[in-house]
Amino acid sequence: MDIRLPRLGEGADSGTVASIFVKEGDQVKKDQPILELESEKAVASIPAPESGTVSKLHVREGDTIKVGQLILTLTGESASAAPTRAEYVPDRDADVGPPEPPPLPPAATPGPVSADAGPYSTPAPEGPPPAASPTIRKMARELGIDLRRVKGSERGGRIVMDDLRRYVAWLQETAFKPRAAMPAETPSGPAPSPAVDFSRWGTVRVQKLTTLRRTISNRMVESWTRVPHVTQFDEVDVTRILALRKAYASVYEQQGAKLTVTSFALRAVTQALKLHPLMNASLNEAAGELVFKQYYHIGLAVDTEHGLIVPVIRDADTKSMKQLSVEVQQLADKARQRKLALEEMQGGTFSISNQGGIGGGAFTPIINAPEVAILGIGRSVARPVVREGKIVERTILPLGLSYDHRVIDGANAARFMVDLIRAFEQFDEETVKI
């Protein structure tokens, strides 16, 4: 029985082999984990679909493998002779995606296309490609298809698998080979920098980028190059918040919760977002529409030894300070242990990056697209300030709000900051009480 890599989820078609739990000659049982795969920001355990003996391993730790690739061969009474794919069973590390679609028809042989050959015969329109899932985009790139030529059937012109199939079928009917006549869609952003042999000048140590680090790198480049960033800086007096935290920290700990500045920030941000729905929106470029979300799912950037991971607190506006505090700690722990499901990192409407526990002042966070804004929180410092004509010591927290200037103007951001600071500085003690 040939065991092949199963589909991992929407847009996840490859990963890096993190661990292999079996070796050639081992006896395995059905559903026994055979390897661990690092994909995007999750680690998934791949189980054996049947019992048998491992007769051949086809991958090694560190290999990057794709869906459908042969990973090992089983023999024995329980192992069928027919090739199969291991059934992917999530262990809280990743979500199951929809069933893998059947393959598209092969491209036809080259041939001419007449001007009236069909609905796709006109040149591709100008502008960005229409909306489509990462799977569709990857498949189009591999076939050399410009998605601007494909007619999407979903809302806003979004392209789905059936649309791509119809287009390929039309290509076959017209005896037209896509790669011969139209350029493949290329990823946005500059070309990679040329390699430099740094060992010419001294001793170096080379470390291969992990799947997670490559994912973070690609997403940051895409966000920075596609989204015009502007950052609004300000400061907030958190003396009252820190006093409330000190007064109630032990009470929260007795309830299994940890009261932190992040808990207060979540509450303040959701209050401000309700006053400024534009900050909670997203831009649909293909349709030329703004999507105003009626829910408040806040992403929290978590620093881990593997890289930056952003779990999402869902419906943050409906949860008490205790619930927020518990969930922040639980999600942060799962992020550091690589036990987050993909679903727990999706659907965010606004993000917070709190570096206060590490140090440093104000900074410019990069927007977590398709969100349109992110709040960066630095380290608070005690300093003298003037209050009612007197110099007093207060604790000041630096804030940096990065926003998408295609959607949000400077005046919008300034008004949001004013209301956010007011929410921080006028925190109601009743909200903190358990």
VENDATA-V617620 format. One record per run of one state. SS is the DSSP state (A for helix, B for strand, O for the rest). FROM is the first residue (numbers start at 1). TO is the last residue. If there is no record, write none. Layout:
ss:SS from:FROM to:TO
ss:SS from:FROM to:TO
//
This chain:
ss:O from:1 to:1
ss:B from:2 to:4
ss:O from:5 to:8
ss:B from:9 to:9
ss:O from:10 to:11
ss:B from:12 to:12
ss:O from:13 to:13
ss:B from:14 to:20
ss:O from:21 to:26
ss:B from:27 to:28
ss:O from:29 to:32
ss:B from:33 to:39
ss:O from:40 to:41
ss:B from:42 to:47
ss:O from:48 to:51
ss:B from:52 to:57
ss:O from:58 to:63
ss:B from:64 to:66
ss:O from:67 to:69
ss:B from:70 to:75
ss:O from:76 to:83
ss:B from:84 to:85
ss:O from:86 to:87
ss:B from:88 to:88
ss:O from:89 to:131
ss:B from:132 to:132
ss:O from:133 to:133
ss:A from:134 to:143
ss:O from:144 to:146
ss:A from:147 to:149
ss:O from:150 to:154
ss:A from:155 to:157
ss:O from:158 to:158
ss:B from:159 to:159
ss:O from:160 to:160
ss:A from:161 to:173
ss:O from:174 to:177
ss:A from:178 to:181
ss:O from:182 to:197
ss:A from:198 to:201
ss:O from:202 to:210
ss:A from:211 to:226
ss:O from:227 to:228
ss:B from:229 to:237
ss:O from:238 to:238
ss:A from:239 to:254
ss:O from:255 to:260
ss:A from:261 to:275
ss:O from:276 to:276
ss:A from:277 to:280
ss:B from:281 to:284
ss:O from:285 to:288
ss:B from:289 to:292
ss:O from:293 to:297
ss:B from:298 to:304
ss:O from:305 to:306
ss:B from:307 to:313
ss:O from:314 to:315
ss:A from:316 to:318
ss:O from:319 to:320
ss:A from:321 to:336
ss:O from:337 to:341
ss:A from:342 to:345
ss:O from:346 to:349
ss:B from:350 to:354
ss:O from:355 to:372
ss:B from:373 to:377
ss:O from:378 to:380
ss:B from:381 to:387
ss:O from:388 to:389
ss:B from:390 to:404
ss:O from:405 to:409
ss:A from:410 to:425
ss:O from:426 to:428
ss:A from:429 to:432
ss:O from:433 to:434
//
